[in-house]
Amino acid sequence: MSWEKVSLDKICTMLSGNAWTASKFKDEGQIPIIRIQNLGNNENEKFIWWDESYDKKYIVNKGDILLSLSGSIKVDVWNGIDALLNQRIVKLIPNKNIHHKWFYWQITNIILGIERMGKWALVNNVAITDLKDLEIPLPPLATQKRIAEILDAADALRRKDQELLKKYDELAQAIFIDMFGDPVKNEKGWEKVKMEKLMTIVRGGSPRPIDKFLGGKYPWIKIGDATKGDDVYLNSTREHIIEEGLSKTRLLPAGSLIFANCGVSLGFARIITFEGCIHDGWLAFSDFDDLKINKIFLLKALNSITQYFRDSAPEGTQPNLNTGIIKDFELILPPLTLQNKFELILNSFKGIKENAECNFKNSNQLFDSIIQKAFKGELVA
């Protein structure tokens, strides 16, 4: 079915967030500021607060559609308290003749296209001028409503699988805390050793502009590759770089542990099962003291202290850790036998979790198929 194509700025208003003065941020105040890390399913992300005067046009209400333009490009229907819109986030306000939820799903459908507009540096950046000119097919309002109903139902099914998978990840963290306690508070009184004494810690590098180096055989590890699927191992990447880019990045051996050190993804850690390259938004840990540290224990320890690292990052619009902060962090060091036991416990329910992951993958693929058909006009008359 063929529908008229229109540019985004013809069917919605785009409001860019304000560049609030960082020196005036508070730990509490009259109204919070929405940063990129507060978007999505990040209910544990801390707000910064604003206690000064502000223009009411920057207020975000529950149900507003928000699109981040830096880092991991994502769209979100705001479900939190009233808050202020920060820079590099755009509030999309559909016109009255546009179905609100259909518009959200349409933006979700084209999010990869929006991501490709980005000018890759340390993070992806999209210009709002490019966004305004983006064209999408526009069905009649009744058709928009029907598409939204179908996609809402399909999304509800995949969310059930996602929640089950989340329970397994929460169980792993609960077991960690039960066995070892909080790694920062160290209630169990374990020996503590600076991380640089237990491993080599390095930062990645980014060939720029990255587009000139894509298309080779060397896996190029992006944040998006690691934030989906398995919560321990990373098995593949979507993109690869050519050999000429190797001198401008860091090629890691299989078995390296990588850790996202900046932006909304700060704290994600994975063990790569292949030789691959990391950009400067990653730190890598290798050359472990195998007599003292278990990699699975280390990964879950890093997961447990993510908020501490976020709080330790230099102040700015996005948290950003340097290698010095990580090297100086004193990690708890329980007996290796206990660390190894922890790995065995996780492995004991690995098969059940893999089945849940398979179900989630299938429901995601089904949803992707449905959303593609919906916006091609193949699901509704």
C-alpha positions in Angstrom: 0.0 0.0 0.0 1.3 3.4 -0.9 0.9 6.3 1.5 1.9 9.9 1.0 5.4 10.7 2.3 5.8 13.8 4.6 8.7 15.3 6.4 8.7 14.9 10.2 8.5 18.7 10.8 5.2 18.7 8.9 3.5 16.4 11.3 5.1 17.3 14.7 6.8 20.1 16.6 10.3 19.5 17.8 11.5 21.1 21.0 15.2 20.9 21.8 16.3 20.7 25.4 18.0 23.5 27.2 21.7 23.6 28.1 21.3 24.0 31.9 24.3 25.3 33.8 26.0 22.3 35.3 27.4 24.3 38.3 23.8 24.9 39.4 22.8 21.2 39.5 21.5 20.0 42.8 21.1 16.5 44.5 17.6 17.6 45.2 15.4 20.6 44.4 12.1 21.8 42.9 12.2 19.8 39.6 14.5 17.1 38.1 16.3 17.4 34.8 15.9 14.6 32.3 19.3 13.5 30.9 19.9 10.8 28.3 20.7 8.2 31.0 17.2 8.7 32.4 15.5 7.6 29.2 14.3 4.0 28.7 14.0 1.3 31.3 16.5 3.1 33.6 14.4 3.5 36.8 17.5 3.3 39.0 19.2 6.2 37.3 19.6 9.2 39.6 18.2 12.6 38.6 20.0 15.9 38.9 17.8 18.7 40.1 17.2 22.3 39.3 16.3 24.9 41.9 16.5 28.1 39.7 13.9 29.7 37.5 13.1 28.1 34.1 10.9 28.5 31.0 7.8 26.3 31.3 8.2 25.2 27.7 10.9 22.8 28.8 8.7 20.9 31.1 8.2 17.2 30.2 4.9 15.5 31.3 4.0 11.9 31.5 3.2 10.6 28.0 5.5 13.0 26.1 7.6 11.4 23.4 11.4 12.0 23.8 14.2 11.3 21.3 17.9 11.3 22.4 20.3 12.7 19.8 23.6 11.6 21.3 25.2 8.3 22.2 22.7 5.4 21.9 19.9 7.0 19.9 16.6 6.0 21.4 12.9 7.1 21.6 11.0 6.9 24.8 7.5 7.7 26.0 8.2 9.5 29.3 6.6 7.7 32.2 8.1 9.6 35.1 7.3 12.7 37.1 7.2 16.2 35.5 10.8 17.2 34.7 12.9 19.5 32.6 14.3 18.7 29.1 18.0 18.7 28.8 20.2 19.4 25.8 20.6 16.6 23.2 17.1 15.4 23.9 14.2 16.5 21.7 10.5 16.4 22.7 8.4 15.4 19.7 4.9 16.8 19.8 2.6 15.2 17.2 0.0 17.4 15.4 -3.6 16.9 16.4 -4.3 14.9 13.3 -1.5 12.4 14.2 -2.2 9.4 16.5 0.2 9.7 19.4 1.1 6.1 19.8 1.3 5.5 16.1 3.8 8.3 15.9 5.9 6.7 18.7 6.0 3.4 16.9 6.9 5.1 13.6 9.9 6.8 15.2 10.8 3.4 16.7 10.7 1.9 13.3 13.1 4.4 11.7 15.4 4.7 14.7 18.3 3.0 12.9 17.9 5.4 10.1 18.1 8.3 12.6 21.2 6.7 14.1 22.9 6.6 10.7 22.6 10.4 10.5 25.0 10.7 13.5 28.4 12.0 13.1 30.4 9.4 15.0 32.9 10.8 17.5 33.2 9.6 21.1 29.4 9.2 20.9 26.9 9.4 18.0 25.4 12.8 17.4 22.4 13.6 15.3 21.6 17.2 14.0 18.0 18.3 14.5 18.1 19.9 11.1 18.6 16.5 9.5 15.8 15.1 11.7 13.3 17.6 10.4 13.8 16.7 6.8 13.4 12.9 7.4 10.4 11.7 5.4 7.9 9.0 6.6 4.8 7.5 5.0 1.6 9.0 6.5 -1.6 6.7 6.5 -5.1 8.0 7.4 -5.8 8.6 11.1 -8.0 5.5 11.4 -5.2 3.4 10.0 -2.7 5.0 12.3 -4.9 3.9 15.3 -5.2 0.4 14.0 -1.4 0.0 13.5 -0.8 1.4 17.0 -3.2 -1.2 18.5 -1.5 -4.1 16.7 2.0 -3.0 17.7 0.9 -2.4 21.3 -0.3 -6.0 21.6 2.8 -7.4 20.0 5.0 -5.3 22.3 3.2 -6.6 25.3 4.0 -10.1 24.4 7.8 -9.5 24.0 7.9 -7.5 27.2 6.7 -10.6 29.1 9.7 -12.5 27.8 12.0 -9.5 28.5 10.8 -9.4 32.1 11.5 -13.1 32.6 15.0 -12.6 31.3 15.5 -9.6 33.6 14.6 -11.8 36.6 17.5 -14.1 35.8 19.9 -11.2 35.7 18.5 -9.9 39.0 18.9 -13.4 40.5 22.6 -13.4 39.5 23.2 -10.0 41.2 21.2 -11.1 44.3 23.4 -14.2 44.5 26.5 -12.1 44.2 25.4 -9.7 47.0 24.4 -12.7 49.2 27.8 -14.3 48.8 30.1 -11.2 48.8 28.1 -8.3 50.1 28.2 -4.7 48.6 31.7 -4.3 47.0 31.8 -0.6 48.0 30.7 -1.0 51.6 32.5 -4.3 52.1 30.4 -5.4 55.1 32.0 -8.8 55.0 35.5 -7.3 55.6 37.2 -8.9 52.5 40.7 -7.9 51.6 40.7 -5.0 49.1 43.3 -4.5 46.4 43.6 -1.7 43.8 42.4 -3.0 40.4 45.6 -2.1 38.6 47.4 -4.6 40.9 45.2 -7.4 39.6 45.0 -6.8 35.8 46.0 -4.5 33.0 43.6 -1.7 32.3 43.6 0.2 29.0 41.3 2.5 27.0 40.2 2.0 23.4 40.7 4.3 20.4 38.5 5.5 17.6 39.5 5.8 14.0 37.9 9.0 12.7 35.8 9.5 10.7 34.7 5.9 11.4 32.8 5.6 8.1 36.1 5.6 6.2 37.3 2.5 8.1 34.2 0.3 8.0 33.8 -2.7 5.8 36.8 -4.8 6.8 37.2 -8.1 8.7 38.0 -6.9 12.2 35.0 -6.7 14.6 34.2 -3.2 15.7 32.6 -3.3 19.1 29.9 -0.7 19.8 27.9 -0.1 22.9 24.8 -1.3 21.2 26.4 -4.7 20.5 26.9 -5.3 24.2 23.7 -3.9 25.7 21.5 -6.6 24.2 21.3 -10.4 24.7 23.7 -12.3 27.0 24.6 -10.4 30.2 28.1 -12.0 30.4 29.5 -12.8 27.0 29.5 -10.8 23.7 29.7 -13.1 20.7 29.5 -10.9 17.7 29.3 -7.3 16.3 27.2 -5.7 13.6 30.1 -3.8 12.1 33.8 -4.5 11.1 36.7 -2.2 10.3 39.5 -2.5 7.8 43.2 -3.2 8.6 44.1 0.5 8.2 42.0 1.4 11.2 43.9 -0.9 13.6 46.7 1.6 14.3 44.0 4.1 15.5 42.1 1.7 17.8 42.8 -1.1 20.2 42.6 -4.8 19.1 41.8 -7.1 22.0 42.3 -10.8 22.2 39.3 -13.2 22.8 38.5 -13.4 26.5 39.1 -9.8 27.3 36.6 -8.1 29.6 35.3 -4.7 28.3 33.6 -2.0 30.3 31.7 1.0 29.0 33.3 4.1 30.6 31.1 6.9 29.5 27.6 8.2 28.7 24.3 6.5 29.4 25.8 3.0 29.0 28.5 3.5 31.7 28.9 0.3 33.6 28.0 -2.3 31.0 30.6 -5.0 31.1 31.0 -8.1 28.8 33.6 -10.7 28.1 34.3 -10.9 24.4 34.5 -14.4 22.8 36.4 -13.1 19.7 39.3 -10.9 18.7 37.9 -7.4 18.3 38.5 -3.6 18.4 37.1 -1.1 21.0 36.6 2.6 20.6 37.4 5.2 23.3 34.1 4.7 25.0 35.4 1.4 26.3 38.0 0.3 28.9 39.5 -3.2 28.6 40.8 -5.5 31.3 43.3 -8.3 30.5 46.4 -10.1 31.9 44.4 -11.1 35.0 46.1 -12.5 38.1 44.5 -15.9 37.8 45.5 -16.9 41.3 43.4 -14.0 42.8 40.6 -13.0 40.4 37.8 -14.8 38.5 36.6 -13.0 35.4 32.9 -13.8 36.0 33.2 -12.6 39.6 34.9 -9.4 38.3 32.2 -8.8 35.8 29.4 -9.1 38.3 31.4 -7.0 40.8 31.6 -4.2 38.2 27.8 -4.5 37.6 27.3 -4.1 41.4 29.4 -0.9 41.6 28.1 0.9 38.5 26.3 3.5 40.5 29.5 4.2 42.5 31.4 4.7 39.2 28.6 7.0 37.9 28.9 9.1 41.0 32.7 9.1 40.7 32.7 10.3 37.1 33.7 14.0 36.5 30.7 16.2 36.5 29.1 17.0 33.1 26.1 16.3 31.0 27.2 12.6 30.7 29.3 10.6 33.1 32.8 9.8 31.8 35.4 7.7 33.7 39.1 7.8 33.0 41.4 4.9 33.5 42.9 6.4 36.6 39.6 6.2 38.5 39.3 2.5 37.7 42.9 1.7 38.3 42.7 3.2 41.8 39.5 1.6 42.8 40.0 -0.9 45.6 38.2 -4.1 44.6 37.1 -6.6 47.2 39.1 -9.9 46.9 37.3 -12.9 48.5 39.1 -16.3 48.3 39.4 -17.5 44.8 37.6 -20.8 45.7 34.5 -18.7 46.7 34.7 -16.7 43.4 34.9 -20.0 41.5 31.9 -21.3 43.4 29.9 -18.2 42.4 30.7 -19.0 38.7 29.5 -22.6 39.2 26.3 -21.4 40.7 25.6 -19.1 37.7 26.4 -21.9 35.3 23.9 -24.2 37.1 20.9 -22.2 35.7 22.6 -21.3 32.5 20.4 -23.7 30.4 17.2 -22.3 31.8 18.3 -18.8 31.1 19.4 -19.7 27.5 15.9 -21.0 26.9 14.5 -17.6 28.1 16.9 -15.8 25.9 15.8 -17.8 22.9 12.2 -17.0 23.6 13.0 -13.3 23.9 15.0 -13.4 20.7 12.1 -15.0 18.9 9.5 -12.6 20.3 11.8 -9.7 19.2 12.1 -11.1 15.7 8.4 -11.5 15.5 7.9 -7.9 16.7 10.4 -6.6 14.1 8.6 -8.4 11.4 5.2 -7.1 12.5 6.5 -3.5 12.7 8.0 -3.7 9.2 4.8 -5.1 7.8 2.7 -2.5 9.6 4.5 0.5 8.2 4.5 -1.0 4.7 0.7 -1.2 4.8 0.7 -5.0 4.8 -1.3 -5.5 8.1 -4.2 -3.1 7.6 -6.5 -2.4 4.7 
